[in-house]
Amino acid sequence: MKINKVLKLQEVIEENKTPYDLHKIYQYFSKSEREWVDVGDMHLTHFLRAAFKYMPEDIMYARYEDDNVNIINHLNDNWRRV
């Protein structure tokens, strides 16, 4: 599902308008397509993967169901380094 469609569905479900600034045409440079793409035309999963690529590691932690690492300990360790 594309971002624009998700925003429209959210308006209906929550009976609330999408904030004005999200109607701006934000663009993302797709390295694979070698062109600028409107964020609203991106599928949600593609957008999330693109956004995760640019998040700093110290605030990002991928946790899987089979992961035995305690997320609280991970976050505490990272905050101590700051």
N, C-alpha and C positions, 0 to 999 in steps of 0.2 A: 504494500500500500504506500502511496506517495505522501510526502509531508503535507501538501496542500489538502489532500483528502482527509488526512488525520485531523488537521485543524478544523475543517468543516464539520466532521463528525463530533469533535469536541464541543463545538459551538452548539450543536443540537442536543447532545447528551447533557451538558452542563447548563444549557439555556443562558449562555453568556457569550458575548462577542470576543473574538480573538483580539489581543492587544494590537494597537495600531502599528507599532514598530515591527511586528512580525509580517506585515503585509508588504514591507519593503522587499525589493528583489535582491536577496543575498545570493552570491555566487561562490562556487567552489571549483577550483581547477582540478579536473580529473586527469591524472597522469596517464591512465590507461587509454582514455579517449583523446587525450591531448587537446582538450578544449574546456572552456568555462561552461559550467552547468548551473542552472538555477536550483538552489537548494530545495525549493518547493516542489520541483519535479523529480527529486531523488526519492528512491524508495527508503522507507524508514530504516531498514537494516543496513543499507549502503551508507546512509547518513551517519548512523551510529558508529560504524566501523571507521569512517573517515574522521569523525570527531575524536574517537578513542586514540587514533594515531597521533594526535597533536596534544593530548593531555599529558602533563608531567607525571612521571612515574611515582613521585612521592604522594600524589593524591589519587592514584589509580591502582586498583588491586583487583585482579581477576580471580574470582573464587568459584570453584567447581564443586559439585556435590561430593565427589570422591576426594576432595582436597582435605587433608588432615591438619592444615595450618589454621590456627585460631586467628580469625580476622582481628579480634580485639588486640591481641599481642602484636600483630603486624602494625596496626595503626598506632599503638602506643610507642613502639620502637621508632616509627617514622617521626612522630611528634617530638620525641626526645632529641632527635637530630637537629631540629629547627632552632 
